[in-house]
Amino acid sequence: MEFKTHISVKNLNIWYGEQQALNNITIDIPDKKITAIIGPSGCGKTTLLKSFNRLIDLQDGVKVSGQVLVDGEDIYHPKVEVTHLRKKMGLLSQKPQVLPMSIYENVAYGLRIHGIKDKKKLDEVVQHYLKESSLWEEVKNRLHNSASKLSIGQQQRLCLSRGLAIEPEVILGDEPTSALDPISAERIEQRLLELKNQYTIVLVTHILRQARRLADYVIFLYLGNLIEHGPAQEFFNNPKYTKTQSYINGKFIEEHKIDKELNLKGTICPDNFVKAKLALEELKQGQVLKVIVDYEPAVVEVPKAMEFDGHKILEVKRLNLTDWEIIIQKQDGNYVI
């Protein structure tokens, strides 16, 4: 399935002080689709999400290397105007963050900041985006009441209205339904499904059922590493790697015990997968070989050759700008060298 790319992440690394939160992430986010970022707590999901609008800049001691391209523009370039960038991004947090003002002014707030003062125009826009979030009918007779008097579910839909009112390109959701009751969560999910034809939507979620319901594309992170990504149906129905399989089946994720390491940096195809086959011959059934390559075609060709011989690819991981790690488990197979 082909996707048009809206956000492109290239070799992204992020540190909080001495702690590295993301390791060499390279991924494309499809345009006008729902992308779900999944993984255990502390795996870097929210860090990746907030790298898209540079909200991580607000934390002390953050260091970033690599690139995040939005509409082809590197948003971490020193000359990027961050306010302009954030206008492209609407954000829904875990807990609704309504402003201490009326329902009407919550939606109008961003518009006023961007210079819209005409009362008729403001009225039209406020009504439009309250309808977009399915909130208008519930609040149209109390627009000038305090937003804090709304239910939590209504507050989250108001935050959606406020985010949409500045006409972003992207909606970022950091577990946006985790604090909501099931009915309110369903309303938010339904609106997101309806809105994806107009916006690129990226959601962090710890609820696999939600990712299955909503996502067109899925990114799986584990301990700051990108383990697997792809179209949602393929990802959930036919995951490639054992860590992904364990996570979506609710099993404990184990680190692979490596029995042999092989450094094939500087080697090209077909020499690299011939040498990998020879190394596997020295292993017993079920043992694991780690191969390091720096020849990009080998990232596809070596796993393909190993699987053709009946072996199991446990993981393929980018280590840095030039190097990849391929983890192969020996299975009984017919060798052709």
C-alpha positions, 0 to 999 in steps of 0.5 A: 500500500502506497502512502504520501508522506507528510512527516519524515523522520531521519535518524532522530536521536533525543536525550534527556540529560544523559538518558537517551529516549529515542535511538536512530528513528527513521520513519515516514508518517503518511498524509491524511491517515491515522498513525498509531504509535504503540509500545510499553510505558517509557518506550519513547512514544510521547517523546516521538510525538512531541518532537513533531511540534518541538514541545520537547524544547520546553524541557530542560536538558533536551538534546536532539540530533537528526531531522524531522521534515514537515512538508519537506522543511527541517523543523530543527533547522536553526532558522525555523520559526517555531510558532509557525510550525506549531500552528500546523499542529493541533495537540490533544493531551491525555487530560483536557487542558481547557483555558480559564475562560468561556467555551466561546473564548476557548475556541476563539483564543487562537484566532485572536492571537493570529489577528482575527477580531471581526465578531461575525467572523469569530462567531462563524468559526466558533460555531463551525469548529464546535460542530466539527467536534460534535459539541455544538448542540450540547453547548450552543445555549451556554457559549459564555459559560466557563469551560471548566464546568463542562464534563471531561469528555466535553472538555476534550472535544472543546480542546479538539475544537480549539485545535482545529480552529487555527486550521492545522495540518496535523492533529497530534493525540497523546493518549487523548481518550485515556481519561475519558469514559467509554462513551466520551472516548467513542465520540472522540474516536469517531470524530478522528475517523471522520477528520482523517480525510482532512488532517494527518493524525498521529496518536500515541495509545497504549490501548491495542484495541484502539490502535486496531480500530483507528489506525491506518499505519502503526509504529511500534517502539520498544526501549527507544528503538523502532522495532517495526512499522507498517500498514495497520492490517499487515502489522496486526495480522502478520507482524514480522518480528518476535518483539512485535508478536510478543507485545500484540499478544500480551506476552513478556518481551525478552531481549534476544540472547546472541550466540554469535556476532558477525561484522559485515561492514564494508561487505556488499551483496552477495558476499554479505549473505553468503558469509551470514549463511556460513556463520549460521552453519556453525550454530545449532538449531534455535541459536541466534546470529547478530549481523552488522551491515553498513550496505543499505541494500543488505538490510533487505537482501540479507533477511530475504536470503535468510528467510528463503533458507528457512531461518527466522528474522527476529529483528532488523534495527538501525544503529546509526546513520550508516549501520544496521543490525540484523538478528537471525535465528537458525532454523532447519533449512536447505543451504544453497551457497 
